[in-house]
Amino acid sequence: MTSVEQNGNVVIKLTTGGDATVSVSLSNVNATATDQAVYDTAVGLGELLDYPIASITRNQKTLLTA
């Protein structure tokens, strides 16, 4: 079995007031990018948006083959 890291995505969840939230998804996030770099980029983008960041989730993908 072999595994190959694939590009993933990041979901930035924003609080719009009360319990209401909205999500912004960024796709094709380079698999070799460090978590810190992804976080810093998401925070930088979040500063351009109208609502505060509630959470940042990085989803990584791995291709498994026989």
Buried (B, 14 or more C-beta within 10 A) or exposed (E): EEEEEEEBBBBBBBBEEEEEEEEBEBEEBEEEBEEEEBBEBBEEBBEEEEBEBBEBEBEBEEEEEE
